[in-house]
Amino acid sequence: MNGLDAGTRLWWVRLPRLGARMSSTLGLTLLDGHWVGAIRVLSVLATPTALAVGVAIGWRQPGFEVLPTESLALLVLFVVVGTASGQLGLAMLGGLAFGQLVLSDTTWAYAGEDLSRASLTSGDAADYLLRVVVPLLIAYGVLAVVLVKLPLGTKAIVRSLLPGDRSPLALRIGIALVAQVALTAAAVYLWALAAPVLLRPVWSWRDLEPTVEAIRPLQEDAATLARAGALMAALRLGIQALLVTVPSLAGRATAIEEALAQPLNAPPRYDRLPRVVRGLVSGALITLLLAGLLAGWGEAAVVFVAASGFELVRSGVIPFPWGPWGTLMDRIPVLLRFVAGLVVVYLAGQRFLPERIRDAETFRPQLLFLLLGLTVFLILIPTVPGNRAQNAEPVS
């Protein structure tokens, strides 16, 4: 860690390594965007600033009454921060949750009563936890898609597209730039279209309908959010290119990577759990995330079984004879398979969804369509992308 100041070591070496001791996914999230650590001022201030801003947003609720999705400015901020760095996005999301759940004095209407933190010490504690806290945690999970998961997902796909180290550096940077920008824009746009439905539990679990204000920016400004994500992705790639051309930045980035490359004393705690348990946990989290689509416990059970099953198949717990098909898929770049899956799902949706949505009183057609989409992508991407490259040099 020669040449690294204490602040850089804290946020960009010790914190990611601490996260990696708990979970490999958490470690990768806290590592993401370590290009920030190569810039001396940002390395010390960026993470605590993101945390403080998140706390202030959740506590003071500027421009919104229920969720930050009511404010286009806040949505743009979330997209920009999440695209810039998973660590910064996680810090801002954690601050938002702390500010809204712990510091804010917001009251929530349910069945003619007002629920608040004071309900925890009264007879309304169960209602407050079930009708307010759990739906808010689901909402934070939806926001985490752009604040935390976005850069990790796009990088896994981009990594599979990059040519070998013998190819010209300019070619690799160019491919990474085009692919990262396009994937980020597409992912943000699709997220903005899906988020209004996924956020419904914040209202529906209190027997209310989502407010127009809460979903209008997502529905009307999805293209604006996609452009913001694309611009930030391009800026991030441009700064990362400087890490190999500016000696001072390259030296700090190399020092961080060397410190992070030191082996851990033991595998991450979560990763030591049986794969069956991890698959079931993933299925439960996905079911919660999709709660806005579910009309009852029966549909929740179907989604849980399907999501857990897909995860267990992909992780190899449930053996599936992919045979030559799996070998063939591994030879095709993940991006091409992803695009092919989108085309298949889009065409199927255009053919079967519109009439069924008009006639349905619930979101069951969308739910069945989602399960169809998961099946298509399981067939086209039967193994987890990026596994072979995890020991390669990180793409910050």
N, C-alpha and C positions, 0 to 999 in steps of 0.2 A: 504494500500500500504506500510505497515511497512516493512522495510528492502530492499526496492527497491530504487536504485539511480535515479537521475533525468533523465538520458539518457534512462534507461529502461522504466521508466514511460512514457516518450515522445513517444518512438517508439512502445512499446508493450502494452500500456494501452490507452493513450490519442489518438493516431492515429487510432487504430481500433475502438474506441468508436466514434470518429469523423466520420469515414467512416460509422459506423452503423447508425448514425443519418441521413445520406444521403440515404443509401440503405443497406438492410440486406445483399445482395450479396457482396457489397463492404466491409462491416464490416467483413464478414467471410473471405474474401480474405486477408484483412490486419491482421486478427487474425491468419491466417494459418501459421504454423511454429513457434508458440510462444515458442517452445522449445529453439529457438535461444536466447530468452530473459532470459532463465534460466542460460545461460553461460555469466558471467559478461562482459567479453571483447567483445564477439560477440553482446551482447544486445545493446551496444552503437555504435559500428562501422559497423555492418553488413549492415544495410539499407542505410546509407549515402554512404558507399563504393559501394554497388550495383548501386545506383543512379549515382555516379561519373563515374563508369566504363561504364554504359550505355551511358552517355553523351559523354565520350571519344570515344566510338565505333561509335556512330552516327556522331560525328563531324569529326574525323580523318579517319574513314572508313578503318581500318587496314585489309588488305587481301581481300577487295571487292570494287567493283565500284558502284554497284546498291543496292544490298541487302546483309545482313550478311549471307544469305544461300549459298553464294559462298565460304565460309570458313568453313571447317569441325570443326576446333578448336572453332570457335564462336558458331556453332550449339551445340557442346558438352557442352560448357559453359552455353548456354541457357537451355539445358535440365537439367543439374546438378542444376543450380540455381532454376529453376522452380519446380523441384522435391523437393528441400530442403525446399522451403517456398514460398507461394503465395505472401506474402508481399515483399520479396526480388525480386521475379520475376517481380512484378508490378513496383517496383522501377527501375529495370534495363530496362524494356520496356519503361517506361516513360522517362527515361534518353536518351534511344536510339532515341525516337521520337523527343525529344527536340533538341538533338545534330544534327540530320539529317535535321529537318525541319527549325530550327532557326539558328544554328551555322554554318552548312556546306555551302560551296560555290559551291556545285555541280550544273552543268548545265544539262538540260534534252532536248534531241533532239525531236522535233515534227514538221512535215510538213516543213522541211527545216529551222526551226528557233530553237534558243536555249532558253529554258525556265529556269528561276531561281527565287529566291526571289525578284530580281529586277523587275520581271514581274508584281508584285503586284502593282507597282506604274506606270505601263504603260498600254497600250491597250491590253496586253496579260494576264491580271489578271485572266480572266475567264478560259482561256486555262490552265494556271498554276494550278489553283485550281482543275479543273476537270480532267486534264490529268496527274497531278503529285501528288498533295496533297491527293486527295480522294483515288487513287490507293495505295499510301503509307499507308494510314490509314487502308485500307483493308489488306495490307501485315502485318501491326502491329497486326491486329486482328487474322490473321493466326498464327503469332508467339505467340500471347497470349494464344493459346491453350496449348502450352507446358510451357510457362513462368508463366502463371497465373491459368488457369483452371485445369491443370492436377492433382495437389494434391487434389483439392476440389472434383473432380469427382470420383477419385479412393477411397478417404476416405468415400464418401457416400455409395459406394458399399461394402467396407470392413466392415463398421459399421454394415451393415445388416447381415453380416456373423458371427459376434462375438457372442459367447455364453454369458449367463448371468454372473452377477458379482459373483455368487456363484461358478462358475467353477474355476479351478486352474489358477493363473496368468500366469504361464508358457504356458499353453494351449492357452490362449487368445493371448499372445505375438507371439506364434508360428504361429497361424492361421493368425494374422495380418501381420506378416512378409512375409509368403508365398504368401498370396493374394495380398498384396501391391506391392511386387516385380513383380509378374507375370502380374498384371494389368498395372503397369507402363510400363513395357517392351512392352506389346502388344499395349498400347495406343500410345507410342512414335513411334513404328514401323508403325502403321497404319497412324499416322499423317505424317510421312516422305514420305509415298507413295502418300498421297493425296495432300500434300502441293504444289508440282510443278504446278498442275493445278489451285489451288486456288490462286496462286501468279501471274497468267498470266496478270491480269489487269495492273500491273506495266509496262508492255511492250505493251500489246494489245491495251490499251486505247491511246497509242501514235502511233498506227498502226505499231508496231514492233513485232517481235517474241522473246520469252524468250531466253536468251543466254544459251549456253550449260554450261558455268561456274556456272551460278546461280542455276541450278537444279542438276548438277552432284553429289554433296555430298549427296543430299537428295535421289537420286535414287540408288546410288552405296554404300552408307554407312548407310543405314537405320538400319542394324543390329548393327553397331557400336553405333549409337545413342540409340538404345534400350538397349544395354548392359550398356551404361553410365547411363541411367535412372534407370535401375534395381539396379546397384551398389549404386547409391545415395539413392534410396528408402530403401535398406537394411541398409545403414549407418544411415539414418535418424531414422529408427525404432530402431536400436541399441542404438542410443543416447537417444531416447525417453524412452527406457527401463531403462536407468540410472536415469531418473527423479523419478522413484519410488524406487530406491535402494541407491542412493547417497543422504544423508540428506541435504547437502548444495544446491544441484540442486533441490531436491524435494521442499525445502522451498521456493526458488525463484519462481518455477513454480506454486506452490500453491498460493503464494501472487499475481502473475499475474492473475491467474484464478479467485481469489476472487474479485480482482478489476474489472475485465471484467464482472463478474456476476452481478454487480450492475445494477439495472434496469434503462433504459433510461426514460427521462421525457415524450417522445412522440414517436409514431411509426416513422420509417424511412420515410423521405420525399417522396422518390420514391415509397415506398410501399403503400403510401396513395393514389396514383393515382388509378383510376378505373382499375380493372383487364383487362377490354377490351383494355384500352390504353396500358397497359404493354404488353399484348399479341401482339398488333399491332407493338409496338416498337421492341419486340423480332423478329417478322416476318421480319421487315425491316432490322434488323442487320444480320439475317441469310441470307437474300437475298443478301446483300452486300458481306457477307463472301463467298457466292457461285458465285459471279459475274464472276469468271474465267470460269465457266461452261456455262454461258448464252450467247446465240447468238443474243438476241434482247429483246425489251421491252415486247413482248408477253410472252416469257419464264420467264422473271423477274416477271411479274404479276402472272403467275401460281405458281411460287415458293413462292411469298409473300403470296398469298391466302392460299396455302397448309401449309406453316410454321406457319402462324398466326392461322390457323384453328386448327392445332395440339396443339399449345400452349393453345388456348382457351378451347379445349376439356380437356386437362390434368389439367388445373386450375379450371375446373368446370363451366366456364362462359357459354359454350355451353353444356347443359346437354346431357349426352349420357348414355343410359340404360345398363351399364356394368353388373349389376345384379350379379348373382352367379359367372360369369367369373372374375369380379374385385375382389371379395372375394377370389377366388381360387388363383389368381395371387399374392395377398398380402401375402398368406401363403407360397409362394415359394421364396427362397432367390433371391435377385436382380441379384446376379452373375450368378446363374443358368439360369435365364431368359435372361440375357445379352448374355451368351454363346449360348443358344438355338437360339436367334435372329441372332447371327453371323453365325451359321451353316446354318440356313435357307437362309440368304442373300447370303452366299458364294455359296451354291448349286445352287440357282437361277441364280447368276451371271455366274457361270461356264456353266450353261445350255443355257442361252439366250444372254449373252453379247458379246463373242468373235466375232461371225460372224457379228453382228450388228455394232460393233465398226469398223471393217474392211471396211464396206460398207458406213459408215457415214462420212460426211464432217464436222460435228460439234460434240459437246459433248452431243448432245441430248440423245443418249442411256445411257450415264453415269448419266445424269440428271434424266431420268425416273427411272433408277435403284436406285438412291439415294432416290427419293420419295417413291419407293417401300420399301426401307429399313426403312425409317421413319415410314411408315405405319405398318410394322412388329413390330418395337419397341414400337409404340404406343399401339398396341394390347397386347404385352407382358409386357409392363411397363406402364399401363394406369394412374398411379399416380406418382407424383414426389417422387423418393426415398429419404429417409433421413428426410422427414417431421416429422415423429413420433419421431425421435431422436434428433431434434434440441434443445430440452431443456435438453438433457443429457450432461454428462461431455464431453467436446470437446476432440477430438483426434488430438493432435497438430502435 
